Amino acid sequence: MKKSLHNRARVALGLSAIAALALTGCSSSGGSSTDGAAIDAPFGDMTPAASGPIDSVTWMLGSEPTTMDADIDATTADDTVLANTCDRLMQVQPDLTLGNGIASDAKWVDDTHVVFTVRQDAKFHDGSPVSTGDVLWSMQRHAAEGAAESDEYENVVSMEQTGDDQITVTTTQPDAIFLQAMAGDGGIVWNPRVIEAEGDDFGGPGSASACSGPYEISAWEPGSQLTITQVADYWNADVDANAQEVIFRWADESAIANSLSAGEAQGAYLENAGSAAAFAGTDDVSVFQGPSTNAWVLESTDRSILTDADVRRALSLALNREGVAAAAFSGLAQPWKTPVGAGAWGYEVEAFEAAFDELEGAPAKPSDDDIAAAKQLIADAGAEGKSLVVASNGSSTHNVIANALVSAAKQIGLTAEILVVPQAQYGDFYSDAELRGQADLWPDEYYISKNDPLGFYKNGKSDASVNFGVFADDEYDRIVDEAYAATDDAERAELTIDLQQRWTSNAVWIPVVATPSTLVMSNTVSGVPSSAAFIYYPWAVDLGTAKG
């Protein structure tokens, strides 16, 4: 799903290229407020280091967390909290590279066996030690059929404890990005005794913590706020947390802007980068942007006419992405041709850039020729006059994208309507076939934790958990397997670019815009990552008072 770095080996992210893309999205009138003041949004992976600790910080989320059980689901709000409360086998760093977590080492000993060395000094929040057996149990839970993270274990044949501090994972083939996946939710280390005792209540408000991270949920008042508190005797002495307490509250992004402007909250990672325009020219709140894999897409279902690739291609040709970037994101997003952002280009950056530039079928603004071609595709599909339904959760961003899709559909001879699904249920599109049966498309912001586009394009395999029945290609499936086995970066990039071409030419999902990670923060605090690492990295440990 929306997820997914070995030892201290670092992989360059091509930040200069990504920054250039971000700056393109921030140019012209897109970065303006009503008085015409330009937004000064520095681009990088970190904000200036904090000058000291802080007792309490209020942090805003775009929605209320739904569950702390990532094997059921994990929204962005869920992961923003879990990043601070749960340790993982490996750990994403602020620059989106890979560091160690509960695993002090991870090595491929041959093509199909990776050995994790498990730290023996870690402790869960209830004080019990994190055993190697607990880590194995956690991995088996993630890999279980139907679990949200099971696709990360697709190539795994077996997992065994092979020493007091060792777990050996056997795979069907070399898997170039399995270690990266262990830095996402598929690598969370759970306390099995807590989960078994909690039963179906685990993950909800009031349930006990099954994690070992630097913070613990101390209060969750449904509909109001959630508080995490620094663990007094956190096992990792190398971590010196600055923030004693973080209080999470949630609201739509106009209310988030009001809360920061009024000094009632100190920060937020924005879902809608365009909401940052409210802070243009302000002295009390700063805007930061950083590398991200995020892209807004329209995801397709097999409900009706979108099983025909020509209909999907036609809608992609007719969609006005420039209009969406301006209306929904105040220009702080870039019309995009693929379903994954440039932050995923962690290697062979020039190859991915060149391949991206050559892609067709997703114009920034459709020309008359694009509309004519789209109409012809609809005629070829025999779909003239047919109807489709696009979902929205009612937020301004979702509504703008849904309305843009409706407009595109009407231009090319289709009829379309919008189905509003409550925000609390919107994430169920990924798991609820009955809900997907009510809509042909739904807009969402999709991301991966891996800095490898292959981590996204696996979603096109015929049996992938987020391939909702609109695409099946045996050759695509074969190339995914070949790419996973390709440990040479140039070879893997070539195969992944082939997958990208096949995905986009079939418009499996319709790409809309790419958005850099966007952080708004009071000038009284500092230190946190400005990259998309906040989804998996314990960012609150770096949050403290600002200098001066």
Buried (B, 14 or more C-beta within 10 A) or exposed (E): BBBBBBBEEEBEBBBEBBBEBBBEBBEEEBBBBEEEBBBEBEBBBBBBEBBEBBEEBBBBBBBBBBBBBBBBBBBBBBBBBBBBBBBBBBBBBBBBBBBBBBBBBBEBEEEBBBBBBBBEEBBBBBEEEBBBEBBBBBBBBBBEEEBBBBBBBBBBEEBEBBEEBBBBBEBEBBBBBBBBBBBBBBBBBBBBBBBEEBEEEBBBBEBBBBBBBBBBBEBBEEEEBBBBBBBEEBBBEEEEBBBBBBBBBBBBBEEBBEBBBEEEBBBBBBBBBBBBBBBBEBEEBBBBBBBBBBBBBBBBBBBBBBBBBBBBBBBBBBBBBBBBBBBBBBBBBBBBBBBBBBBBBBBBBEBBBEBBEEBEBBBBEBEEEBBEBBBBBBBEBEBEEBEBBBBBBBBBBBBBBBBBBBBBBEBBBBEBEBBEBEBEEBBBBBBEEEBBEBBBBBBBBBBBBBBBBBBBBBBBBEEBBBBBBBBEBEEBBEBBBBBBBBEEBEBBBBBBBBBBBBBBEBBBBBBBBBBBBBBBBBEBBBBBBBBBBBBBBBBBBBBBBBEE
